[in-house]
Amino acid sequence: MKDFIVKSIPQEQTHDWILNKHYAKRIPPIMFAFGLYDQDKDLQGVCTFGMPTRMFNSGFAIFGGRLEIATYELNRLVMNEGLPKNALSFFLGRCFKAFKKPTCLVSYADGNMQHHGYIYQATNWIFTGKTESRAKFVDKNGKEIHERTIWSRYGDEKNALASGEITKHVQGGKYRYFMFLGDKKQVKEMKNKLVYHIESYPKGDNKKYNASYSPKIQRILL
């Protein structure tokens, strides 16, 4: 992959990709953003990380209080089609190098959208089963509304549903994956103290989404 480079980028540069090319069509909380550039210095993919759910902030719930590790969520990964076969693993590997060690990463594949996490399986993440089912709030246009928005806009769930503008759907859990970054000793310790049972990778047919959208050409400025 000598013709490709990975650089930290302003989170604003990811918005076009996330809103128009990623199936979720929603910008998550972003702390770190990275771009994959080709030999012409054109942006070919973005990857973003943010804070995980509150219970995973320090890794306490991940390691049962026996280990406190900085934890982040890989919350968006979007790339153009037609790239070399190993472009994905190269991209993620370079992103991982940017984090101080030891670090724990968590990410999810949405089985409700017929995703199984093959991206994570291909790059050797640890699979630990599904999260619990959750409520999903959707507006009249079919756009998912975050629970925090429900509370700030309507005061509580009851008022939101009574407004007729919001509907509630119960979704099955998402597939949960972990990646441990560190030297051999650190990775071994994290695996040994992981409170979740490591399971075999889930399999099934993934639903393909239209990812043909071409983001505006963005180049590295020298």
BAFI-3210 file (N, C-alpha, C; in Angstrom, 3 decimals, decimal comma, padded with zeros to 6 digits):
// residues 222
n [1|2|3|4|5|6|7|8|9|10|11|12|13|14|15|16|17|18|19|20|21|22|23|24|25|26|27|28|29|30|31|32|33|34|35|36|37|38|39|40|41|42|43|44|45|46|47|48|49|50|51|52|53|54|55|56|57|58|59|60|61|62|63|64|65|66|67|68|69|70|71|72|73|74|75|76|77|78|79|80|81|82|83|84|85|86|87|88|89|90|91|92|93|94|95|96|97|98|99|100|101|102|103|104|105|106|107|108|109|110|111|112|113|114|115|116|117|118|119|120|121|122|123|124|125|126|127|128|129|130|131|132|133|134|135|136|137|138|139|140|141|142|143|144|145|146|147|148|149|150|151|152|153|154|155|156|157|158|159|160|161|162|163|164|165|166|167|168|169|170|171|172|173|174|175|176|177|178|179|180|181|182|183|184|185|186|187|188|189|190|191|192|193|194|195|196|197|198|199|200|201|202|203|204|205|206|207|208|209|210|211|212|213|214|215|216|217|218|219|220|221|222]
n.u [000,832|001,970|001,230|-000,723|-001,776|-002,451|-004,060|-004,680|-007,697|-009,796|-012,930|-015,077|-014,594|-015,478|-018,214|-019,737|-019,278|-020,323|-023,021|-024,077|-023,034|-022,682|-024,766|-026,259|-026,722|-026,285|-024,541|-022,259|-021,119|-017,915|-014,515|-011,991|-010,777|-009,955|-008,381|-008,166|-005,897|-005,173|-002,682|-002,874|-003,398|-006,051|-008,963|-010,109|-011,489|-012,990|-012,614|-013,943|-013,814|-015,228|-016,463|-017,502|-020,568|-021,789|-021,217|-018,964|-016,922|-014,428|-013,585|-014,315|-016,651|-016,052|-013,878|-014,548|-013,863|-011,320|-009,361|-008,379|-008,830|-008,288|-010,981|-012,526|-015,001|-015,248|-017,020|-017,815|-017,045|-016,150|-015,653|-014,537|-015,577|-013,840|-011,190|-007,832|-007,586|-006,520|-006,820|-008,595|-007,707|-005,188|-005,851|-007,297|-005,266|-003,347|-004,834|-005,110|-002,518|-002,351|-003,333|-002,650|-001,057|-001,845|-004,983|-008,488|-010,776|-014,130|-016,784|-019,738|-021,934|-024,826|-027,245|-029,922|-029,994|-029,095|-026,328|-023,276|-020,767|-018,473|-016,317|-014,954|-014,397|-012,625|-010,424|-009,633|-010,980|-012,378|-015,205|-018,108|-020,770|-024,241|-025,622|-028,109|-031,626|-033,090|-034,864|-035,962|-036,358|-038,272|-038,817|-041,459|-040,455|-039,002|-036,521|-034,076|-034,229|-032,238|-032,235|-031,527|-032,233|-034,974|-035,655|-034,724|-036,222|-038,936|-039,354|-040,058|-040,425|-043,146|-044,496|-043,337|-044,292|-047,017|-047,219|-047,477|-045,555|-043,456|-042,495|-042,134|-039,929|-038,989|-035,870|-033,726|-030,647|-027,287|-024,396|-021,451|-018,127|-014,672|-011,450|-008,175|-005,493|-002,046|001,072|002,192|001,922|000,131|-002,150|-002,754|-003,383|-005,703|-007,435|-007,581|-008,913|-011,291|-014,745|-016,736|-017,886|-015,974|-016,995|-017,807|-017,519|-020,365|-022,384|-023,865|-026,028|-025,165|-026,895|-026,758|-026,119|-026,824|-023,971|-022,901|-022,607|-020,585|-018,392|-017,474|-014,453|-011,639|-008,531|-005,179|-003,706|-000,789]
n.v [-001,207|001,217|003,405|004,678|006,796|007,588|010,031|012,224|014,044|017,023|016,803|017,808|017,232|014,694|014,697|014,850|012,312|010,636|011,437|011,029|008,737|006,649|004,087|004,742|007,483|009,534|011,738|010,786|011,360|012,679|012,218|011,634|011,687|010,191|010,088|008,298|008,459|008,419|007,790|010,089|011,906|012,131|011,959|008,877|007,478|007,482|007,341|007,263|007,957|007,900|008,762|005,928|004,293|005,407|003,514|002,284|004,088|004,188|001,655|000,161|-001,476|-003,296|-004,754|-005,575|-003,912|-004,551|-003,571|-000,554|001,038|003,253|003,806|003,718|004,258|002,902|004,447|005,123|003,978|004,460|003,849|004,305|002,295|-000,252|-000,106|-001,349|-004,763|-005,058|-002,571|-001,805|-003,134|-001,995|000,714|000,702|-000,325|001,729|003,751|002,682|002,906|005,504|005,771|006,000|003,483|001,188|000,674|000,293|-000,608|-000,424|-001,620|-001,816|-003,950|-003,685|-005,875|-005,625|-004,247|-006,080|-006,480|-008,052|-007,614|-008,155|-006,646|-006,231|-008,839|-009,542|-008,106|-009,107|-008,553|-009,046|-010,971|-010,631|-011,426|-010,292|-007,042|-005,817|-005,682|-002,640|000,496|002,295|005,470|007,145|009,691|011,337|011,300|009,063|009,194|008,377|009,334|010,461|009,388|011,357|013,644|013,356|013,814|016,440|017,872|017,182|016,727|014,269|010,733|010,006|012,393|012,809|010,658|011,168|013,434|012,678|012,928|011,293|007,889|004,723|001,997|-001,318|-002,714|-005,460|-006,567|-005,325|-006,633|-007,051|-005,943|-006,084|-004,500|-004,823|-002,763|-002,671|-003,820|-007,308|-008,309|-006,484|-006,791|-009,480|-009,345|-007,750|-009,434|-011,586|-010,441|-009,624|-009,296|-010,281|-013,118|-014,679|-015,264|-017,302|-015,963|-014,315|-015,361|-014,915|-013,609|-010,474|-007,406|-005,410|-001,994|000,997|002,444|004,165|006,852|009,666|011,402|014,895|015,785|015,683|016,851|016,443|019,262|020,771]
n.w [000,000|-000,707|-002,155|-000,808|001,873|005,324|007,188|009,968|010,083|009,912|011,597|010,179|007,533|007,205|007,069|004,634|003,581|005,601|005,879|003,338|002,140|003,968|005,365|007,658|007,669|009,506|011,654|014,052|017,495|017,316|018,030|017,040|013,731|010,630|007,418|004,328|001,772|-001,730|-004,342|-005,833|-003,997|-003,313|-001,325|-000,218|001,681|004,976|008,525|011,750|015,291|018,566|021,895|023,744|024,887|028,089|030,121|029,191|029,270|030,717|030,443|032,580|032,838|030,918|031,765|034,268|036,421|037,094|035,575|034,180|031,305|028,604|026,461|023,286|020,737|017,541|015,256|012,667|009,417|006,236|002,838|-000,559|-003,357|-005,258|-004,466|-003,694|-002,493|000,097|001,194|003,219|005,625|005,774|006,125|008,606|010,248|010,217|011,415|013,989|014,932|015,747|018,292|021,802|023,749|026,395|024,671|024,356|021,887|020,760|018,720|016,660|014,802|012,945|013,185|012,687|010,378|008,693|008,825|009,648|010,579|009,035|008,271|010,677|011,372|009,348|010,076|012,464|014,963|018,270|018,891|020,843|021,164|021,270|021,928|024,282|023,427|022,154|022,306|019,496|018,148|015,746|013,327|011,378|008,849|008,693|009,792|012,186|015,583|018,172|021,588|023,458|022,105|022,048|024,732|025,130|023,282|023,641|026,311|027,581|026,880|026,709|026,013|023,535|021,975|022,135|020,635|018,042|016,155|016,467|016,441|018,100|018,059|018,797|018,724|017,858|019,485|018,778|017,045|018,885|018,975|019,939|019,964|021,019|021,740|022,023|023,518|023,461|026,080|027,250|025,633|026,140|028,868|028,781|027,364|029,158|031,305|030,305|030,609|029,031|027,214|024,739|021,496|018,572|015,274|013,866|011,087|007,834|005,242|004,082|003,742|000,922|000,438|-001,364|-002,194|-003,971|-004,094|-004,746|-002,920|-002,654|-004,270|-002,294|-001,482|-000,230|001,109|000,245]
ca.u [000,000|002,889|000,620|-001,773|-001,371|-003,542|-003,789|-005,733|-008,380|-010,864|-014,140|-015,993|-014,333|-016,150|-019,666|-020,302|-019,195|-021,206|-024,427|-024,547|-022,510|-022,900|-026,189|-026,954|-027,089|-026,311|-023,192|-022,128|-020,127|-016,585|-013,343|-010,838|-011,167|-008,817|-008,685|-007,321|-005,607|-004,496|-001,440|-003,151|-003,723|-007,503|-009,547|-010,814|-012,235|-012,885|-012,867|-014,099|-013,899|-015,794|-016,651|-018,516|-021,631|-021,284|-020,701|-017,683|-016,018|-013,090|-013,316|-014,664|-017,614|-015,460|-012,911|-015,046|-013,224|-009,973|-008,433|-008,922|-008,190|-008,959|-011,839|-013,178|-015,846|-015,151|-018,444|-018,090|-015,979|-016,717|-014,611|-014,980|-015,437|-012,811|-009,838|-007,146|-008,208|-006,010|-006,922|-009,318|-006,842|-004,143|-006,457|-007,535|-003,983|-002,735|-005,635|-004,786|-001,207|-002,475|-003,788|-001,708|-001,272|-002,913|-006,284|-009,536|-011,750|-015,364|-017,600|-020,965|-022,538|-026,267|-027,941|-031,240|-029,792|-028,477|-024,874|-022,729|-019,446|-017,402|-015,159|-014,233|-013,903|-011,486|-009,289|-009,334|-011,579|-012,955|-016,660|-018,599|-022,213|-025,106|-026,094|-029,527|-032,563|-033,255|-035,935|-035,538|-037,362|-038,215|-039,757|-042,399|-039,688|-038,246|-035,185|-033,928|-034,006|-031,538|-033,004|-031,227|-033,029|-036,355|-035,799|-034,517|-037,251|-040,301|-039,423|-039,961|-040,886|-044,612|-044,874|-042,882|-045,217|-048,325|-047,173|-047,772|-044,416|-042,438|-042,943|-041,145|-039,767|-038,033|-034,922|-032,838|-029,315|-026,258|-023,207|-020,452|-016,742|-013,605|-010,064|-007,252|-004,262|-000,962|002,059|001,648|001,548|-001,071|-003,282|-003,074|-004,054|-007,051|-008,215|-007,806|-009,815|-012,524|-015,880|-017,613|-017,458|-015,572|-017,805|-017,478|-018,056|-021,678|-022,376|-025,150|-025,970|-025,253|-027,673|-025,948|-026,764|-026,281|-022,856|-022,308|-022,419|-019,188|-018,175|-016,674|-013,027|-010,883|-007,123|-004,243|-003,146|000,644]
ca.v [000,000|002,352|004,541|005,228|007,304|007,865|011,245|012,785|015,096|017,692|015,998|018,352|016,608|013,389|014,849|014,493|010,851|009,980|011,764|010,649|007,455|005,620|003,735|005,321|008,860|010,345|012,009|010,438|012,180|012,353|012,736|011,465|011,381|009,878|009,963|007,457|009,177|007,620|008,353|011,432|012,690|012,256|011,256|007,679|006,870|008,137|006,505|008,138|007,355|008,783|008,146|004,872|004,508|005,840|002,396|001,847|005,234|003,907|000,232|-000,492|-002,548|-004,269|-005,588|-005,873|-003,103|-005,053|-002,928|000,708|001,268|004,221|003,082|004,543|003,510|003,139|004,643|005,188|003,605|004,576|003,871|004,142|000,959|-000,395|000,051|-002,632|-005,676|-004,870|-001,159|-001,700|-003,492|-000,968|001,927|000,518|-000,492|003,054|004,460|002,115|003,384|006,868|005,731|005,623|002,114|000,339|001,248|-000,653|-000,092|-001,196|-001,228|-002,612|-004,212|-003,664|-007,016|-005,178|-003,768|-007,230|-006,394|-009,035|-007,195|-008,817|-005,751|-006,496|-010,214|-009,560|-007,446|-009,842|-008,073|-010,068|-010,904|-010,982|-011,583|-009,163|-006,141|-005,991|-004,979|-001,248|001,242|003,204|006,503|007,555|010,775|011,069|011,122|007,820|009,463|007,989|010,445|009,991|009,519|012,653|014,640|013,183|014,469|017,891|018,471|016,912|016,612|012,851|009,827|010,053|013,581|012,625|009,754|011,827|014,493|012,119|013,158|010,285|006,523|003,938|000,635|-002,098|-003,392|-006,459|-006,068|-005,251|-007,458|-006,233|-006,341|-005,358|-004,567|-004,411|-002,221|-002,632|-004,875|-008,652|-008,448|-005,677|-007,424|-010,704|-008,968|-007,310|-010,620|-012,392|-009,753|-009,287|-009,934|-010,888|-014,396|-014,572|-016,190|-017,459|-014,893|-014,564|-015,442|-014,689|-012,739|-009,046|-006,611|-004,394|-000,696|001,806|003,272|004,708|008,306|010,111|012,644|015,912|015,466|016,399|016,514|016,944|020,545|020,784]
ca.w [000,000|-000,702|-002,832|000,049|003,178|006,249|007,951|010,799|009,339|010,678|011,529|009,188|006,240|007,151|007,075|003,333|003,481|006,576|005,634|002,004|001,653|004,997|005,395|008,810|007,316|010,732|012,154|015,461|018,200|016,785|018,720|016,151|012,359|009,785|006,001|003,488|000,536|-002,747|-004,884|-006,338|-002,794|-003,215|-000,186|-000,668|002,777|006,285|009,696|012,914|016,619|019,573|023,196|023,745|025,855|029,391|030,918|028,650|029,201|031,215|030,344|033,849|032,611|030,000|032,481|035,606|037,451|037,376|034,654|033,681|030,016|027,740|025,518|022,274|019,804|016,109|014,985|011,228|008,492|004,892|001,810|-001,933|-003,921|-006,276|-003,924|-003,542|-001,542|001,460|001,569|004,484|006,744|005,829|006,675|010,037|010,932|010,390|012,420|015,299|015,361|016,273|019,679|022,833|024,198|025,856|024,371|023,966|020,928|020,635|017,582|016,555|013,500|013,169|012,605|012,232|009,009|008,028|008,862|010,590|011,049|008,297|008,297|011,921|011,298|008,436|010,717|013,708|016,196|019,136|018,902|022,182|021,198|020,962|022,975|024,587|022,549|022,549|021,650|018,433|017,898|014,342|013,026|010,286|007,610|008,780|010,328|013,585|016,505|019,360|022,836|024,077|021,387|022,514|026,040|025,022|022,430|024,092|027,770|027,909|025,825|026,625|025,246|022,161|021,288|022,084|019,624|016,729|015,273|016,774|016,716|018,821|017,572|019,586|017,843|018,434|019,812|017,745|017,240|019,592|018,714|020,636|019,498|022,068|021,184|022,998|023,286|023,694|027,489|027,492|024,945|026,873|030,113|028,464|027,015|030,362|032,229|029,606|031,292|028,037|026,638|023,338|020,718|017,159|014,443|013,254|009,629|007,184|004,074|004,346|002,808|000,283|000,309|-002,440|-001,724|-005,198|-003,971|-004,825|-002,170|-003,326|-004,247|-001,271|-001,606|000,773|000,730|000,571]
c.u [000,867|002,281|-000,470|-001,173|-002,622|-003,156|-004,979|-006,359|-009,407|-012,160|-015,122|-015,794|-015,018|-017,651|-020,320|-020,342|-020,236|-022,677|-024,948|-024,095|-022,708|-024,394|-026,947|-027,407|-027,143|-024,881|-023,138|-021,212|-018,718|-015,494|-012,111|-011,349|-009,912|-009,265|-007,682|-007,154|-004,841|-003,272|-001,628|-003,529|-005,222|-008,012|-010,413|-011,609|-012,032|-013,216|-012,911|-014,258|-014,478|-015,870|-017,716|-019,640|-021,027|-020,636|-019,329|-016,620|-014,593|-012,715|-013,715|-015,580|-017,058|-014,567|-013,307|-014,385|-011,813|-008,910|-009,096|-008,146|-008,985|-009,709|-012,535|-014,011|-015,509|-016,594|-018,795|-016,839|-016,595|-015,580|-015,248|-014,788|-014,299|-011,394|-009,161|-007,711|-007,776|-006,083|-007,580|-008,412|-005,697|-004,664|-006,653|-006,227|-003,297|-003,519|-005,271|-003,473|-001,284|-002,864|-002,654|-002,055|-001,068|-004,200|-007,236|-010,478|-012,969|-016,096|-018,751|-021,364|-024,033|-026,948|-029,326|-031,188|-029,101|-026,974|-024,372|-021,346|-018,304|-016,149|-014,302|-013,661|-012,644|-010,239|-009,079|-009,805|-012,139|-014,471|-017,198|-020,130|-022,958|-025,376|-027,577|-030,386|-032,732|-034,418|-035,332|-036,671|-037,172|-039,230|-040,607|-041,703|-038,851|-036,847|-035,134|-033,579|-033,369|-032,375|-032,754|-032,044|-034,494|-036,572|-035,661|-035,649|-038,653|-040,450|-039,345|-040,549|-042,399|-045,083|-044,496|-043,862|-046,596|-048,374|-047,570|-046,642|-043,368|-043,107|-041,791|-041,127|-038,733|-037,176|-034,134|-031,464|-028,371|-025,108|-022,088|-019,060|-015,774|-012,277|-009,175|-005,930|-003,207|000,091|001,452|001,160|000,251|-002,304|-003,717|-003,824|-005,491|-007,954|-008,565|-008,828|-011,121|-013,692|-016,834|-017,019|-017,132|-016,294|-017,316|-018,155|-019,433|-021,558|-023,782|-024,972|-026,110|-026,125|-026,773|-026,754|-026,092|-025,214|-022,153|-022,069|-020,936|-019,035|-017,346|-015,201|-012,327|-009,442|-006,326|-003,680|-001,684|001,116]
c.v [001,257|003,597|005,209|005,748|007,573|009,064|011,580|013,955|015,786|016,909|016,507|017,713|015,254|013,523|014,446|012,973|010,176|010,213|011,193|009,276|006,321|005,356|004,394|006,761|009,784|010,515|011,673|011,432|011,746|013,017|012,707|011,083|011,187|009,728|009,067|008,153|008,297|008,351|009,750|012,394|013,008|011,425|010,099|006,996|007,650|007,136|007,416|007,339|008,384|008,082|007,055|005,220|004,762|004,697|001,921|002,945|004,934|002,439|-000,533|-001,684|-003,633|-005,259|-005,828|-005,099|-003,538|-004,394|-001,663|001,114|002,317|003,474|004,057|003,651|003,892|003,247|004,861|004,788|003,563|004,673|003,773|002,700|000,942|-000,184|-001,315|-003,450|-005,421|-003,415|-000,987|-001,999|-002,497|000,285|001,793|000,390|000,833|003,887|003,986|002,659|004,771|006,896|005,356|004,222|002,008|001,118|000,125|000,048|-001,010|-000,708|-002,208|-002,788|-004,384|-004,819|-006,666|-004,660|-004,832|-007,038|-007,366|-008,655|-007,863|-007,951|-006,045|-007,913|-010,298|-008,940|-007,920|-009,173|-009,255|-009,888|-011,399|-011,031|-010,301|-008,298|-006,433|-005,239|-003,545|-000,634|002,203|004,186|007,057|008,676|010,431|010,841|009,848|007,990|009,097|009,207|009,897|010,256|010,847|013,763|014,572|013,951|015,977|018,564|018,342|016,799|015,189|012,035|009,904|011,232|013,445|011,757|010,392|012,910|013,987|012,276|012,059|008,932|005,744|002,507|-000,066|-002,909|-004,439|-005,870|-006,056|-006,196|-006,582|-006,822|-005,473|-005,546|-004,034|-003,981|-002,129|-003,666|-006,227|-008,831|-007,699|-006,303|-008,694|-010,389|-008,518|-008,490|-011,431|-011,759|-009,297|-010,027|-010,607|-012,192|-014,195|-015,661|-016,282|-016,350|-015,268|-014,560|-015,232|-013,766|-011,279|-008,373|-005,529|-003,114|000,089|002,754|003,931|006,211|008,658|011,430|013,632|015,584|016,346|015,924|017,055|018,264|020,596|022,193]
c.w [000,000|-001,347|-002,002|001,346|004,008|007,092|008,841|010,052|010,244|010,526|010,481|007,811|006,103|006,900|005,754|003,175|004,372|006,252|004,321|001,528|002,667|005,157|006,541|008,570|008,538|011,242|013,638|016,173|017,783|017,620|017,828|014,770|011,517|008,339|005,305|002,143|-000,434|-003,290|-005,473|-005,221|-002,698|-002,051|-000,685|000,451|004,060|007,380|010,919|014,195|017,582|020,911|023,094|024,707|027,230|030,182|030,436|028,679|029,636|031,084|031,593|033,617|031,699|030,747|033,941|036,716|037,776|036,513|034,131|032,446|029,242|026,648|024,581|021,357|018,368|015,623|013,516|010,445|007,101|003,881|000,433|-002,378|-004,936|-005,795|-003,830|-002,383|-000,105|001,928|002,932|005,671|006,895|006,513|008,184|010,812|011,190|011,400|013,821|015,837|016,010|017,741|020,627|023,328|025,712|025,637|023,982|022,996|020,905|019,395|017,438|015,096|013,727|012,441|012,119|010,798|008,163|007,812|009,934|011,120|010,320|008,206|009,529|011,925|010,442|009,058|012,158|014,992|016,981|019,169|020,240|022,248|020,890|022,182|023,249|023,566|023,047|021,784|020,626|018,162|016,485|014,103|011,799|008,950|007,610|009,325|011,809|014,434|017,775|020,611|023,523|023,426|021,814|023,810|025,923|024,250|023,009|025,608|028,256|026,759|025,616|025,780|023,773|021,374|021,131|021,006|018,246|015,737|015,396|016,982|017,344|018,287|018,462|018,624|018,594|018,691|018,622|018,083|017,797|019,376|019,519|019,899|020,610|021,428|022,277|022,648|023,670|025,128|027,779|026,854|025,682|028,162|029,849|028,109|028,259|031,297|031,576|030,254|030,315|027,512|025,163|022,545|019,277|016,349|013,875|011,731|009,086|005,998|004,499|003,301|002,239|000,111|-000,804|-001,892|-002,903|-005,130|-003,972|-004,075|-002,984|-003,182|-003,213|-001,326|-000,431|000,266|001,186|000,890]
res [m|k|d|f|i|v|k|s|i|p|q|e|q|t|h|d|w|i|l|n|k|h|y|a|k|r|i|p|p|i|m|f|a|f|g|l|y|d|q|d|k|d|l|q|g|v|c|t|f|g|m|p|t|r|m|f|n|s|g|f|a|i|f|g|g|r|l|e|i|a|t|y|e|l|n|r|l|v|m|n|e|g|l|p|k|n|a|l|s|f|f|l|g|r|c|f|k|a|f|k|k|p|t|c|l|v|s|y|a|d|g|n|m|q|h|h|g|y|i|y|q|a|t|n|w|i|f|t|g|k|t|e|s|r|a|k|f|v|d|k|n|g|k|e|i|h|e|r|t|i|w|s|r|y|g|d|e|k|n|a|l|a|s|g|e|i|t|k|h|v|q|g|g|k|y|r|y|f|m|f|l|g|d|k|k|q|v|k|e|m|k|n|k|l|v|y|h|i|e|s|y|p|k|g|d|n|k|k|y|n|a|s|y|s|p|k|i|q|r|i|l|l]
***
